[in-house]
Amino acid sequence: MATTAIVAEILVIGLQAVIWIVLLAMSIGGVPAARAGLKEWVPLITAFTLGFAYAFGIIIDRISDSLFTAGGASESWAEQRLAVLARGDKVTDFLEYIRSRLRIARASTLNFALITLFGALFLCVRSDATAGQIVAATASGIGITIAAGKVAARIRKTYDKRLKQAIELAPRSQDRAHEHK
């Protein structure tokens, strides 16, 4: 998979994480007042945010991978994946596309859960939201988190199925290549 695509995935994951981190920080410290002259700081703030988002993205990706593969991936699964990746063909590209979607879905599940948690905290301690609004926002966040988790599980199932198919097809395609020589 292209390095640019992986960087983009990690940034998406990290920018989601920045949302819940900011919600947590504002829940604790309050909402900063708008300051005049902030325009001059926008490039620096943007660079700072993107740098931290990338670092947070790496961390959240690893945590979500561990949470979604409780018990860890087996050694044989890892070997099978490496064998398919080593081929470097269109099947490999397709599997990496599925894995990219899986990475985003599982990390989004974790991030959405944390956004919901810290969003509810923020609404409770730093806003004038009504109890009904807080419940509605929290219920929406829980619904989105559950949906993301189901999507991640479905994508993982598809990935495992396609990886197994790729492994089963590999010897046959190699045999056919030897027949043509």
C-alpha positions as CSV (number, residue, x, y, z in Angstrom):
1,M,0.0,0.0,0.0
2,A,1.2,3.5,-0.8
3,T,2.8,5.4,2.0
4,T,0.6,8.4,1.3
5,A,-2.5,6.3,1.9
6,I,-1.2,5.0,5.2
7,V,-0.3,8.6,6.3
8,A,-3.8,9.7,5.4
9,E,-5.4,6.9,7.4
10,I,-3.3,7.7,10.4
11,L,-4.1,11.4,10.1
12,V,-7.9,10.6,9.9
13,I,-7.6,8.5,13.0
14,G,-5.6,11.1,14.8
15,L,-7.9,14.0,13.9
16,Q,-10.8,12.0,15.3
17,A,-8.7,11.5,18.5
18,V,-8.0,15.3,18.6
19,I,-11.8,15.8,18.9
20,W,-12.1,13.8,22.1
21,I,-8.9,15.1,23.5
22,V,-10.1,18.7,23.1
23,L,-13.5,17.8,24.6
24,L,-11.7,16.3,27.6
25,A,-9.4,19.3,27.9
26,M,-12.4,21.7,27.7
27,S,-14.3,19.7,30.2
28,I,-11.5,20.1,32.7
29,G,-10.2,23.6,31.9
30,G,-13.2,25.3,30.3
31,V,-13.7,26.8,26.9
32,P,-11.0,29.3,26.0
33,A,-12.3,32.8,25.1
34,A,-11.8,33.8,21.5
35,R,-8.7,36.0,21.3
36,A,-8.1,38.9,18.9
37,G,-5.0,38.3,16.7
38,L,-5.4,34.5,16.5
39,K,-5.2,34.7,12.7
40,E,-1.4,35.0,12.9
41,W,-1.2,31.7,14.8
42,V,-3.3,29.6,12.4
43,P,-0.4,28.1,10.5
44,L,1.4,27.2,13.7
45,I,-1.7,25.8,15.3
46,T,-2.5,23.8,12.1
47,A,1.1,22.3,12.0
48,F,0.9,21.5,15.7
49,T,-2.5,19.9,15.4
50,L,-1.5,17.8,12.4
51,G,1.7,16.7,14.1
52,F,-0.1,15.6,17.2
53,A,-2.9,14.1,15.2
54,Y,-0.4,11.9,13.4
55,A,1.1,10.7,16.7
56,F,-2.3,10.2,18.2
57,G,-3.3,8.3,15.1
58,I,-0.5,5.8,15.5
59,I,-1.3,5.3,19.1
60,I,-5.1,4.9,18.6
61,D,-4.5,2.5,15.6
62,R,-2.3,0.3,17.8
63,I,-4.8,0.3,20.7
64,S,-7.8,-0.4,18.5
65,D,-5.9,-3.2,16.7
66,S,-5.2,-4.8,20.1
67,L,-8.8,-4.3,21.3
68,F,-10.3,-5.8,18.1
69,T,-7.9,-8.7,18.0
70,A,-8.2,-9.7,21.7
71,G,-6.0,-12.7,22.1
72,G,-3.9,-11.4,19.2
73,A,-3.6,-12.7,15.7
74,S,-2.1,-16.2,15.5
75,E,1.4,-16.7,14.2
76,S,0.0,-18.7,11.3
77,W,-2.3,-15.9,10.4
78,A,0.6,-13.4,10.3
79,E,2.7,-15.8,8.2
80,Q,-0.2,-16.2,5.8
81,R,-0.7,-12.5,5.5
82,L,3.0,-12.0,4.8
83,A,3.0,-14.7,2.2
84,V,0.2,-13.0,0.3
85,L,1.8,-9.5,0.7
86,A,5.0,-10.9,-0.7
87,R,3.3,-11.7,-3.9
88,G,2.7,-8.0,-4.6
89,D,-0.1,-8.6,-7.1
90,K,-3.7,-7.3,-7.6
91,V,-4.9,-9.7,-4.9
92,T,-2.4,-8.1,-2.5
93,D,-3.6,-4.6,-3.4
94,F,-7.3,-5.7,-2.8
95,L,-6.4,-7.2,0.6
96,E,-4.6,-4.0,1.6
97,Y,-7.6,-1.9,0.5
98,I,-9.8,-4.1,2.8
99,R,-7.2,-3.7,5.6
100,S,-7.2,0.0,5.1
101,R,-11.0,0.2,5.6
102,L,-10.6,-2.1,8.6
103,R,-8.0,0.2,10.2
104,I,-10.2,3.2,9.8
105,A,-13.4,1.4,11.1
106,R,-11.9,-0.1,14.2
107,A,-10.1,3.1,15.2
108,S,-13.2,5.1,14.5
109,T,-15.1,2.8,16.8
110,L,-12.7,3.6,19.7
111,N,-12.6,7.3,18.8
112,F,-16.4,7.5,18.6
113,A,-16.8,5.9,22.0
114,L,-14.3,8.4,23.5
115,I,-16.0,11.3,21.7
116,T,-19.3,10.2,23.1
117,L,-17.9,9.8,26.6
118,F,-16.1,13.1,26.7
119,G,-18.8,14.9,24.7
120,A,-21.3,13.9,27.4
121,L,-18.9,15.0,30.1
122,F,-18.4,18.4,28.4
123,L,-22.1,18.9,28.0
124,C,-22.7,18.1,31.6
125,V,-20.0,20.3,33.1
126,R,-19.4,23.1,30.5
127,S,-22.7,23.8,28.7
128,D,-26.2,24.8,29.4
129,A,-27.6,21.7,27.6
130,T,-30.7,20.2,29.0
131,A,-30.8,16.7,30.3
132,G,-32.8,15.7,27.2
133,Q,-30.2,17.1,24.9
134,I,-27.4,15.4,26.8
135,V,-29.3,12.1,26.6
136,A,-30.0,12.5,22.9
137,A,-26.4,13.4,22.1
138,T,-25.1,10.5,24.1
139,A,-27.6,8.0,22.6
140,S,-26.6,9.2,19.1
141,G,-22.9,8.7,20.0
142,I,-23.6,5.3,21.3
143,G,-25.5,4.4,18.2
144,I,-22.7,5.6,15.9
145,T,-20.1,3.7,18.0
146,I,-22.1,0.5,17.8
147,A,-22.6,0.9,14.1
148,A,-18.8,1.5,13.6
149,G,-18.0,-1.6,15.7
150,K,-20.4,-3.8,13.6
151,V,-18.8,-2.4,10.4
152,A,-15.3,-3.1,11.7
153,A,-16.3,-6.7,12.7
154,R,-17.9,-7.2,9.2
155,I,-14.8,-5.9,7.4
156,R,-12.5,-8.1,9.6
157,K,-14.6,-11.1,8.7
158,T,-14.4,-10.2,5.0
159,Y,-10.6,-9.7,5.3
160,D,-10.1,-13.0,6.9
161,K,-12.2,-14.8,4.3
162,R,-10.4,-13.1,1.4
163,L,-7.0,-13.8,2.9
164,K,-7.9,-17.4,3.2
165,Q,-9.1,-17.5,-0.5
166,A,-5.8,-15.7,-1.6
167,I,-3.8,-18.3,0.2
168,E,-5.8,-21.2,-1.3
169,L,-5.4,-19.7,-4.8
170,A,-1.7,-19.0,-4.6
171,P,-0.4,-22.5,-5.2
172,R,-2.7,-23.0,-8.1
173,S,-1.6,-19.7,-9.8
174,Q,2.0,-20.6,-9.2
175,D,1.5,-24.1,-10.7
176,R,-0.1,-22.5,-13.7
177,A,2.9,-20.1,-14.1
178,H,5.3,-23.1,-14.1
179,E,3.1,-24.9,-16.7
180,H,3.6,-22.0,-19.1
181,K,7.4,-22.1,-18.9
